[in-house]
Structures are given as C-alpha cells and as structure tokens.
Amino acid sequence: LSTVLSSLTMWAGSILLARVPNGLTQVALFNAANHWKTVMLFLPTQISQSTSPILANLWSTGELGRLRVLVRTNLLLNLATAGAPCIVIILGAAPILHLYQLGSATDALTLRLLALSGVMTALCGVLGYTMIGMGRLWQGLAVNTLWAAAFLTIAGLTLHRGAAGLSLAYLVSQSLLFVISLAYVVHSIGASMRRAKQ
C-alpha cells in the first residue's frame, strides 16, 4: 500500500506541475533530473533490500543491540553510497543538463535539489525496510501518508517555481519523512530494549 500511495502522490505532483505556465517544459526538466536521482538510488536501494531479512531476523529473535548497530551501519552506508554521486551531480549539474539542451540556473537548481532529496530518500529507505522487518507495516503506511500530505501541501506552495518548486517539495517532505521515521524506529527499538531488561 505504501508503494501505491507513493506512486499516486508522485503522479499527482507531475499533474500539478503540468498545469503551471510552461508546464510541459517543466515536466520534461523534472523528468530529466529525476532520471539522475533514480540512478543515484540504485545501489542504496539494493543495500536496503538485501539487509531486510537480517533486520527481520534480529527483531524476531530479540537481538536488539545488533539490530540497532545494523540500522546505524545501513544509514551510514546509504549516506555514503548516495552522498558521493549526489556531490558529483551537484557539482556537474549545469554540464549534465546541457546534454538535455537545458542549462539555466533554475534548471541546475532543480537537479541539485532532486539529488539532495535522493540522499534523504536513500536514508528513508533504510528506515522503511527496518519498519517492515519489525512488522510495523501499518505504522509505515501512516508515516508515508504524512509524507504524501506534506509533499502535496509544500508542492502547492512552491509550484509557482516550476520544476525547482516540485524538487524543493520532494526535498523538504523527504527530510520530514526521515525525521519522523527515525524517531519512530529509535523509539520502538529503545522501548523493546527497556522491556527486555525488566
């Protein structure tokens, strides 16, 4: 359900972007930039998916200390594997977009904001798979619903900036999702550790 919600939310964002002045050009710019974000997320996604069964096993056997270490390690690993290409994309935004016959300062800002949102997406992926491993699917859906509401609200306020506004909505809403997800995972693991000590 979370995947369906995310897909519908992103689709709605694209529809809203298409309705702004020069909307189809803005959608093309956003899609070009988003392809780089997708490539950037390939390795972090594989890392998160591959550790999901280990997270579930550690949670089910009550090895909460090891679970906490694995979550921390995954966050750092995803930060590195998403952060390195993000830096390259931020520094090379103008030449990259020149390949698409795009190259204004606003165009480059769109790519830079989406690259930064990609780092947040990679970190949120770790926490999302952690919640799945903990069997907290409904809580994950609730958190993603908050993300969708935040994204659409921010997009409504920033779409006058075109693709850059939609990219900003992604960055801010993904950052919010990260903070909420991290707080939930830390609280859940901490509460379980306290119960285990009693």
C-alpha positions as CSV (number, residue, x, y, z in Angstrom):
1,L,0.0,0.0,0.0
2,S,2.8,2.4,0.8
3,T,4.2,1.9,-2.7
4,V,0.8,2.6,-4.3
5,L,0.5,5.7,-2.1
6,S,3.9,7.0,-3.1
7,S,3.3,6.3,-6.8
8,L,-0.1,8.2,-6.7
9,T,1.5,11.1,-4.8
10,M,4.3,11.4,-7.3
11,W,1.8,11.2,-10.2
12,A,-0.3,13.9,-8.6
13,G,2.8,16.1,-8.3
14,S,3.5,15.7,-12.0
15,I,-0.1,16.6,-12.9
16,L,0.1,19.7,-10.8
17,L,3.4,20.6,-12.4
18,A,2.0,20.2,-15.9
19,R,-0.7,22.8,-15.1
20,V,1.7,25.7,-14.3
21,P,2.7,28.1,-17.0
22,N,5.1,26.4,-19.5
23,G,4.1,23.2,-17.6
24,L,5.1,20.5,-20.1
25,T,8.6,22.0,-20.4
26,Q,8.8,21.9,-16.6
27,V,7.7,18.3,-16.6
28,A,10.4,17.5,-19.1
29,L,13.0,19.2,-17.0
30,F,11.8,17.4,-13.8
31,N,11.9,14.0,-15.6
32,A,15.4,14.6,-16.9
33,A,16.6,15.5,-13.4
34,N,14.6,12.7,-11.8
35,H,16.4,10.1,-14.0
36,W,19.7,11.1,-12.3
37,K,18.1,10.7,-8.9
38,T,16.9,7.2,-9.9
39,V,20.4,6.2,-11.0
40,M,21.8,7.6,-7.8
41,L,19.4,5.4,-5.7
42,F,20.2,2.1,-7.4
43,L,23.0,1.0,-5.0
44,P,21.4,2.3,-1.8
45,T,18.2,0.5,-2.7
46,Q,20.0,-2.8,-3.2
47,I,21.7,-2.4,0.1
48,S,18.5,-1.7,2.0
49,Q,16.6,-4.5,0.3
50,S,19.4,-7.1,0.9
51,T,19.5,-6.4,4.7
52,S,15.8,-6.5,5.2
53,P,15.7,-10.3,6.0
54,I,18.5,-9.8,8.5
55,L,16.7,-6.9,10.2
56,A,13.5,-9.1,10.5
57,N,15.5,-12.0,12.0
58,L,17.3,-9.8,14.5
59,W,13.9,-8.2,15.6
60,S,12.2,-11.6,15.9
61,T,15.0,-13.1,17.9
62,G,15.2,-10.1,20.2
63,E,18.8,-9.2,19.3
64,L,18.0,-5.5,19.6
65,G,21.6,-4.3,20.2
66,R,22.7,-5.9,16.9
67,L,19.6,-4.6,15.2
68,R,20.4,-1.1,16.3
69,V,24.0,-1.4,15.1
70,L,22.8,-2.8,11.7
71,V,20.4,0.1,11.3
72,R,23.1,2.6,12.1
73,T,25.5,0.9,9.7
74,N,22.9,0.8,6.9
75,L,22.2,4.5,7.4
76,L,25.9,5.4,7.1
77,L,26.4,3.1,4.2
78,N,23.5,4.6,2.3
79,L,24.6,8.1,3.2
80,A,28.0,7.3,1.6
81,T,26.6,5.5,-1.5
82,A,24.0,8.2,-2.2
83,G,26.1,11.1,-0.9
84,A,29.1,10.5,-3.2
85,P,27.1,10.6,-6.5
86,C,25.0,13.4,-5.1
87,I,28.1,15.6,-4.7
88,V,29.1,14.8,-8.3
89,I,25.6,15.6,-9.6
90,I,25.5,18.9,-7.6
91,L,28.9,20.0,-8.9
92,G,28.2,18.9,-12.5
93,A,24.5,19.9,-12.7
94,A,25.0,22.5,-15.5
95,P,27.0,20.3,-17.8
96,I,24.7,17.3,-17.1
97,L,21.6,19.3,-18.1
98,H,23.4,20.8,-21.1
99,L,23.2,17.2,-22.5
100,Y,19.4,17.7,-22.5
101,Q,19.6,21.2,-24.1
102,L,18.8,22.6,-20.6
103,G,21.2,24.8,-18.7
104,S,19.7,27.8,-16.9
105,A,20.4,28.5,-13.2
106,T,16.9,27.3,-12.4
107,D,17.3,24.1,-14.3
108,A,20.5,23.3,-12.4
109,L,18.8,24.1,-9.1
110,T,16.1,21.5,-10.0
111,L,18.8,18.8,-10.5
112,R,20.7,19.8,-7.3
113,L,17.5,19.8,-5.1
114,L,16.5,16.4,-6.5
115,A,20.0,15.0,-5.9
116,L,19.8,16.1,-2.3
117,S,16.3,14.6,-2.0
118,G,17.8,11.4,-3.3
119,V,20.1,11.2,-0.3
120,M,17.1,11.7,2.0
121,T,15.2,9.0,0.0
122,A,18.1,6.6,0.5
123,L,18.1,7.2,4.2
124,C,14.3,6.8,4.4
125,G,14.6,3.5,2.6
126,V,16.7,2.1,5.4
127,L,14.1,3.1,8.0
128,G,11.3,1.9,5.8
129,Y,12.8,-1.6,5.5
130,T,13.5,-1.5,9.2
131,M,9.8,-0.9,9.9
132,I,8.9,-3.8,7.6
133,G,11.4,-6.0,9.4
134,M,9.8,-5.1,12.7
135,G,6.4,-6.0,11.3
136,R,5.2,-2.4,11.5
137,L,3.5,-2.2,8.1
138,W,0.5,-0.1,9.2
139,Q,2.8,2.3,11.0
140,G,4.9,2.6,7.9
141,L,1.8,3.4,5.9
142,A,0.8,6.0,8.4
143,V,4.2,7.7,8.1
144,N,4.0,7.6,4.3
145,T,0.6,9.1,4.4
146,L,2.0,12.0,6.4
147,W,4.8,12.3,3.8
148,A,2.2,12.4,1.0
149,A,0.2,15.1,2.7
150,A,3.3,17.2,3.4
151,F,4.6,16.7,-0.1
152,L,1.3,17.8,-1.8
153,T,1.0,20.8,0.6
154,I,4.5,22.0,0.0
155,A,4.2,21.4,-3.7
156,G,1.0,23.5,-3.7
157,L,3.0,26.4,-2.1
158,T,6.1,26.1,-4.3
159,L,4.8,25.0,-7.8
160,H,4.9,28.7,-9.0
161,R,8.7,28.0,-9.2
162,G,8.0,25.1,-11.7
163,A,10.2,22.0,-11.6
164,A,12.5,23.6,-9.0
165,G,9.5,24.1,-6.7
166,L,8.4,20.5,-7.1
167,S,12.0,19.4,-6.4
168,L,12.0,21.5,-3.2
169,A,8.8,19.9,-2.2
170,Y,10.5,16.5,-2.5
171,L,13.5,17.5,-0.5
172,V,11.5,19.1,2.4
173,S,8.9,16.3,2.5
174,Q,11.6,13.5,2.4
175,S,13.5,15.3,5.1
176,L,10.4,15.4,7.2
177,L,9.8,11.7,6.5
178,F,13.3,10.9,7.6
179,V,12.9,12.7,10.9
180,I,9.6,11.0,11.7
181,S,10.7,7.6,10.6
182,L,14.0,7.8,12.6
183,A,12.1,9.0,15.7
184,Y,9.7,6.0,15.4
185,V,12.4,3.4,14.8
186,V,14.6,4.7,17.6
187,H,11.6,4.8,20.0
188,S,10.5,1.3,19.0
189,I,13.9,-0.3,19.5
190,G,14.5,1.6,22.7
191,A,11.1,0.6,24.2
192,S,11.7,-3.0,23.3
193,M,15.2,-2.9,24.9
194,R,13.7,-1.4,28.1
195,R,11.0,-4.2,28.2
196,A,13.7,-6.9,27.6
197,K,15.6,-5.6,30.7
198,Q,12.6,-5.8,33.0
